[in-house]
């Protein structure tokens, strides 16, 4: 293949999800609600009555990303050619005893996630090195064909997860390890709205960037025959379960199940796009089913498999 017609290989895909708890003191200082109860700032960092007051008085039902502390991040690496799962990440900040401990845990969580996002950055290094050795390759071509370290994917990650990670990383003065993410600009940047090869937001794709066409992950998953979110937990419960009930391990499990559901949606979208054939799709679905049901996996994974019978029924179809 001539260098001028070379195609940059698809980067490894990192499907991820985050769970957050409110930065109560930051919200208190910003919105300054009138409180009908006394507060002690040494414990107010977890007092959700403050968030209720902000909601009631300031009509802020869902604060901007900077007011959300990531407490759990779960992720799955997907091979860009086979679309099989090749690696995973689960990390949660245990419920802390004070605000300083919470912020220290958040900082470490963010750093760990950024590090994991570049774990397979050299997947196409050999391919690129061969191109660079061609004297006919211009500097512009070298830059355009340089492989990206990762493609971020998930459900509404452009609208919430990535802005939270970016803004809270900024708060902790963490340097993003991906130059193309924050150092580059224009169409070469991860932050370019339509750069699907760098950030493939399943919600944005499903809705074609139209607000009135959006639906939540649970609804879309169920429409595909996948089980819905983990029973007994919901995003609206996370803050209370984390701050008041010490349920950080259950929150991590909830986050992990969401990522697995997202992987199922991801496969279906790749089939719709024509990125994978019908037979390849069935191989991926079979791989997904084996992953969920193999020995040693948490009961919630097996529950997801059992509740996704309709999705896995495609394995018996011959019309794909």
Backbone torsions as a table, in degrees:
resi	resn	phi	psi	omega
1	UNK	NA	133.0	179.0
2	UNK	-67.1	148.7	-177.8
3	UNK	-60.3	-38.9	-176.1
4	UNK	-65.2	-20.4	179.0
5	UNK	-108.5	11.7	179.3
6	UNK	-64.0	147.5	-179.8
7	UNK	-114.9	128.6	179.0
8	UNK	-66.2	127.1	179.3
9	UNK	-62.0	150.5	176.4
10	UNK	-65.3	136.2	178.7
11	UNK	-72.9	156.6	173.4
12	UNK	-59.1	142.0	-174.3
13	UNK	-98.8	128.4	178.3
14	UNK	-111.5	103.9	176.8
15	UNK	-88.4	126.4	-175.8
16	UNK	-145.1	166.2	177.4
17	UNK	-149.2	152.0	177.4
18	UNK	-126.3	154.0	168.8
19	UNK	-119.9	141.8	-174.9
20	UNK	-130.4	159.8	170.9
21	UNK	-126.6	149.8	-176.3
22	UNK	-68.8	143.4	171.0
23	UNK	-82.8	86.6	-168.7
24	UNK	-60.7	-46.9	-177.0
25	UNK	-67.6	-37.1	176.7
26	UNK	-63.7	-41.7	177.9
27	UNK	-66.2	-40.2	178.8
28	UNK	-60.3	-47.1	-178.5
29	UNK	-69.3	-28.4	-178.7
30	UNK	-82.1	-45.9	-174.1
31	UNK	-92.0	-22.2	176.7
32	UNK	48.0	59.9	177.8
33	UNK	-72.2	157.1	173.6
34	UNK	-85.0	122.2	-175.6
35	UNK	-105.8	138.1	177.9
36	UNK	-97.9	22.5	177.6
37	UNK	-145.4	153.3	179.3
38	UNK	-77.6	145.2	177.0
39	UNK	-124.5	149.1	173.2
40	UNK	-115.3	113.2	-172.7
41	UNK	-61.1	-19.0	179.4
42	UNK	-71.2	-20.0	177.5
43	UNK	-124.2	-6.4	-176.9
44	UNK	-68.4	-17.1	-179.4
45	UNK	-60.2	-16.4	-179.4
46	UNK	-121.0	10.7	-176.9
47	UNK	-86.1	100.5	-175.1
48	UNK	-74.4	-8.3	174.0
49	UNK	-63.5	-28.9	178.3
50	UNK	-65.6	-42.5	178.7
51	UNK	-66.5	-35.0	176.4
52	UNK	-63.7	-39.8	179.6
53	UNK	-66.2	-40.5	177.9
54	UNK	-63.7	-41.0	178.5
55	UNK	-62.1	-46.9	-176.3
56	UNK	-69.7	-46.6	-173.3
57	UNK	-84.7	-40.0	-175.1
58	UNK	-100.4	-2.9	-179.6
59	UNK	58.0	35.3	177.7
60	UNK	-101.2	94.1	-178.3
61	UNK	-80.9	-27.6	-179.6
62	UNK	-144.9	100.5	-175.0
63	UNK	-63.6	160.7	176.1
64	UNK	-59.8	164.0	-174.1
65	UNK	-53.7	-35.3	-175.4
66	UNK	-62.3	-20.0	-178.8
67	UNK	-92.1	8.6	-179.9
68	UNK	-111.4	124.7	177.4
69	UNK	-94.9	118.6	174.5
70	UNK	-65.5	123.4	178.3
71	UNK	-112.8	-17.2	179.2
72	UNK	-148.2	134.4	174.0
73	UNK	-133.3	128.4	175.9
74	UNK	-125.9	143.7	-175.4
75	UNK	-150.9	155.6	176.4
76	UNK	-132.0	130.7	172.9
77	UNK	-88.6	132.8	179.1
78	UNK	-115.3	129.5	178.8
79	UNK	-64.9	132.6	-173.4
80	UNK	-70.6	-13.1	179.7
81	UNK	-108.0	-44.6	-179.4
82	UNK	-86.4	-23.4	-174.3
83	UNK	63.6	19.0	173.7
84	UNK	-85.5	156.3	176.1
85	UNK	-74.1	132.9	-178.3
86	UNK	-123.0	-12.9	-178.9
87	UNK	-168.2	163.0	-179.0
88	UNK	-146.3	163.3	-177.5
89	UNK	-144.1	126.8	174.3
90	UNK	-138.7	120.4	179.7
91	UNK	-150.0	133.5	-178.0
92	UNK	-138.3	144.0	175.8
93	UNK	-81.8	114.3	177.0
94	UNK	-56.6	146.4	-179.6
95	UNK	-52.7	119.7	-173.6
96	UNK	-85.9	171.7	178.1
97	UNK	-98.4	-12.1	178.0
98	UNK	-155.9	169.8	-175.6
99	UNK	-66.2	-39.3	-179.0
100	UNK	-60.5	-41.2	178.3
101	UNK	-65.5	-38.1	178.7
102	UNK	-63.0	-47.5	-177.4
103	UNK	-68.5	-36.3	176.6
104	UNK	-64.3	-41.1	177.9
105	UNK	-66.1	-39.6	177.8
106	UNK	-61.9	-44.5	-178.8
107	UNK	-60.7	-43.9	179.8
108	UNK	-66.6	-37.9	177.9
109	UNK	-61.4	-46.0	-179.4
110	UNK	-64.2	-43.6	179.2
111	UNK	-62.6	-41.1	179.6
112	UNK	-63.3	-39.5	179.7
113	UNK	-66.9	-46.0	178.4
114	UNK	-59.2	-42.1	178.8
115	UNK	-61.5	-43.2	-179.5
116	UNK	-65.5	-31.8	-177.8
117	UNK	-67.5	-16.1	178.8
118	UNK	-110.7	12.6	-176.0
119	UNK	-60.3	-34.8	-177.0
120	UNK	-112.2	31.2	-177.0
121	UNK	-63.5	-22.4	-178.1
122	UNK	-100.7	18.3	-178.0
123	UNK	-56.8	-36.3	-177.8
124	UNK	-112.0	23.2	-177.6
125	UNK	-59.7	-44.7	-177.8
126	UNK	-62.9	-42.5	178.0
127	UNK	-58.1	-44.6	-177.2
128	UNK	-70.3	-38.9	179.3
129	UNK	-60.1	-37.3	178.5
130	UNK	-66.0	-38.5	178.0
131	UNK	-66.0	-42.9	-177.5
132	UNK	-61.9	-26.4	-178.5
133	UNK	-74.5	-10.7	-179.8
134	UNK	-81.8	118.5	-176.3
135	UNK	-68.4	-16.4	-180.0
136	UNK	-79.8	-10.1	-176.7
137	UNK	-78.0	123.0	178.8
138	UNK	-77.8	164.2	178.6
139	UNK	-62.7	-35.8	177.4
140	UNK	-62.2	-43.5	179.0
141	UNK	-66.0	-39.6	178.4
142	UNK	-59.9	-41.1	-178.8
143	UNK	-70.8	-41.8	-178.4
144	UNK	-70.2	-28.1	-178.2
145	UNK	-95.5	-3.5	177.9
146	UNK	-60.8	126.2	-176.1
147	UNK	-69.7	141.8	174.3
148	UNK	-77.4	148.2	-177.8
149	UNK	-72.5	-24.8	-174.0
150	UNK	-164.6	151.6	167.1
151	UNK	-112.5	116.5	177.6
152	UNK	-78.0	136.8	178.2
153	UNK	-142.6	156.4	-179.7
154	UNK	164.2	-171.8	-176.4
155	UNK	-107.8	113.2	-177.0
156	UNK	63.1	32.6	179.4
157	UNK	-69.7	-27.7	177.7
158	UNK	-72.4	-29.0	-177.1
159	UNK	-87.7	-21.6	-176.4
160	UNK	-141.2	-62.8	-169.6
161	UNK	-57.9	-51.0	-178.9
162	UNK	-68.4	-41.9	174.7
163	UNK	-58.9	-38.2	176.6
164	UNK	-63.0	-48.4	-178.8
165	UNK	-62.3	-42.0	178.9
166	UNK	-63.5	-51.6	-173.1
167	UNK	-70.5	-37.4	178.0
168	UNK	-74.2	-29.8	173.5
169	UNK	-65.9	-41.3	176.3
170	UNK	-59.3	-42.7	179.7
171	UNK	-59.2	-36.0	-179.0
172	UNK	-91.7	5.4	179.8
173	UNK	58.0	39.0	176.1
174	UNK	-85.7	133.9	178.1
175	UNK	-87.6	126.2	177.0
176	UNK	-65.7	128.2	-176.3
177	UNK	-81.4	0.7	-177.8
178	UNK	-110.6	103.0	-177.1
179	UNK	-55.4	-40.0	-178.2
180	UNK	-68.9	-13.8	-177.9
181	UNK	-77.3	-48.8	-172.5
182	UNK	-124.7	-22.5	-177.9
183	UNK	-84.2	-40.8	177.0
184	UNK	-76.2	159.3	176.1
185	UNK	-134.0	-177.1	-179.3
186	UNK	67.1	-151.1	-175.9
187	UNK	-74.1	-8.3	177.1
188	UNK	-86.8	-3.6	-174.7
189	UNK	-96.3	149.5	172.3
190	UNK	-62.5	-25.2	-175.1
191	UNK	-83.8	-1.9	173.2
192	UNK	-67.1	128.6	-168.2
193	UNK	-56.0	-37.6	-172.2
194	UNK	-107.2	23.4	-180.0
195	UNK	-83.9	75.8	-175.2
196	UNK	-66.5	-21.4	179.1
197	UNK	-78.9	-8.0	178.7
198	UNK	-112.6	-43.0	175.2
199	UNK	-130.8	107.2	-178.8
200	UNK	-104.7	90.6	-178.9
201	UNK	-84.1	114.5	-175.7
202	UNK	-65.1	-33.3	178.2
203	UNK	-66.8	-43.3	179.5
204	UNK	-65.7	-38.9	178.5
205	UNK	-66.9	-47.2	-177.9
206	UNK	-58.6	-40.4	-176.7
207	UNK	-92.5	-2.9	-176.0
208	UNK	54.1	38.0	178.4
209	UNK	63.7	19.4	178.6
210	UNK	-103.2	120.4	-175.5
211	UNK	-58.9	-39.8	-176.1
212	UNK	-72.9	-9.8	179.3
213	UNK	-97.8	-0.2	-175.6
214	UNK	-76.7	153.1	169.2
215	UNK	-144.8	168.4	-178.4
216	UNK	-85.7	167.9	-176.6
217	UNK	-60.6	-40.6	-177.4
218	UNK	-60.5	-46.2	-179.5
219	UNK	-64.1	-44.2	-179.2
220	UNK	-64.9	-44.0	180.0
221	UNK	-59.7	-46.5	-179.3
222	UNK	-63.7	-34.8	178.8
223	UNK	-65.0	-23.5	179.7
224	UNK	-92.5	-1.4	-179.5
225	UNK	91.7	6.6	176.0
226	UNK	-84.4	152.1	174.2
227	UNK	-66.1	154.9	177.9
228	UNK	-80.9	-164.6	-177.1
229	UNK	-63.7	162.6	-176.7
230	UNK	-59.6	133.6	-176.5
231	UNK	-65.8	139.2	175.7
232	UNK	88.6	-2.0	-179.3
233	UNK	-135.4	147.9	179.1
234	UNK	-151.5	153.1	-179.1
235	UNK	-54.5	-33.8	-179.3
236	UNK	-70.1	-16.2	-179.1
237	UNK	-94.7	-11.6	-170.2
238	UNK	-59.2	-46.8	-175.7
239	UNK	-59.9	-47.2	-179.6
240	UNK	-67.0	-42.2	178.8
241	UNK	-63.4	-32.5	-178.6
242	UNK	-78.8	-54.6	-174.6
243	UNK	-72.9	-37.2	-170.9
244	UNK	-107.5	-22.6	-174.9
245	UNK	-117.8	2.9	175.3
246	UNK	56.5	36.8	-175.6
247	UNK	-98.7	41.1	-175.8
248	UNK	-66.3	-31.6	178.9
249	UNK	-68.7	-38.2	177.6
250	UNK	-68.4	-35.5	177.0
251	UNK	-63.7	-40.9	177.8
252	UNK	-62.2	-41.9	179.1
253	UNK	-63.9	-41.4	177.8
254	UNK	-60.5	-44.0	179.2
255	UNK	-63.6	-43.1	-179.4
256	UNK	-63.1	-41.0	179.1
257	UNK	-65.2	-39.1	176.9
258	UNK	-59.2	-41.0	178.9
259	UNK	-65.0	-39.5	178.5
260	UNK	-65.4	-41.2	175.2
261	UNK	-60.4	-42.5	179.9
262	UNK	-62.0	-36.4	177.0
263	UNK	-61.7	-41.5	177.3
264	UNK	-61.6	-42.5	176.9
265	UNK	-64.3	-41.3	178.5
266	UNK	-56.8	-45.2	179.7
267	UNK	-62.5	-42.8	-179.3
268	UNK	-63.2	-39.7	179.4
269	UNK	-67.6	-38.0	176.9
270	UNK	-63.7	-36.5	176.3
271	UNK	-65.0	-43.8	178.8
272	UNK	-62.6	-40.9	-178.9
273	UNK	-68.0	-20.7	-174.7
274	UNK	85.9	13.6	178.2
275	UNK	-73.1	-23.1	175.7
276	UNK	-134.6	147.3	179.8
277	UNK	-78.4	172.6	178.5
278	UNK	-61.1	-43.9	-179.4
279	UNK	-68.3	-37.4	177.6
280	UNK	-66.4	-40.1	177.8
281	UNK	-59.2	-43.1	179.5
282	UNK	-64.6	-36.4	176.1
283	UNK	-63.1	-41.3	179.5
284	UNK	-66.5	-41.1	179.1
285	UNK	-64.8	-41.1	177.4
286	UNK	-63.1	-41.5	176.5
287	UNK	-61.0	-43.9	179.9
288	UNK	-61.5	-45.2	-179.2
289	UNK	-63.2	-43.5	178.8
290	UNK	-62.2	-40.4	179.9
291	UNK	-60.8	-44.5	-176.8
292	UNK	-69.1	-32.3	-171.1
293	UNK	-103.7	-3.6	-178.2
294	UNK	-67.0	153.0	-175.8
295	UNK	-59.7	138.4	177.7
296	UNK	98.0	-10.5	178.7
297	UNK	-77.4	151.6	-180.0
298	UNK	-59.7	152.3	178.6
299	UNK	-56.1	-31.2	-179.4
300	UNK	-65.3	-28.9	177.2
301	UNK	-70.0	-42.7	178.9
302	UNK	-66.6	-36.0	176.8
303	UNK	-64.1	-37.5	176.5
304	UNK	-63.1	-43.1	179.0
305	UNK	-63.5	-44.7	-178.6
306	UNK	-65.3	-33.0	-179.8
307	UNK	-84.5	-1.0	-176.7
308	UNK	-113.4	29.4	-176.8
309	UNK	-57.2	-39.1	-178.7
310	UNK	-64.8	-40.0	178.7
311	UNK	-65.0	-45.2	-177.7
312	UNK	-74.7	-11.0	177.7
313	UNK	-66.2	-15.0	178.3
314	UNK	-62.7	-19.9	179.7
315	UNK	-64.3	-21.1	179.7
316	UNK	-95.6	-3.6	-176.7
317	UNK	-88.0	150.2	176.7
318	UNK	-123.7	19.2	-177.9
319	UNK	-112.9	22.1	-178.3
320	UNK	-91.4	NA	NA
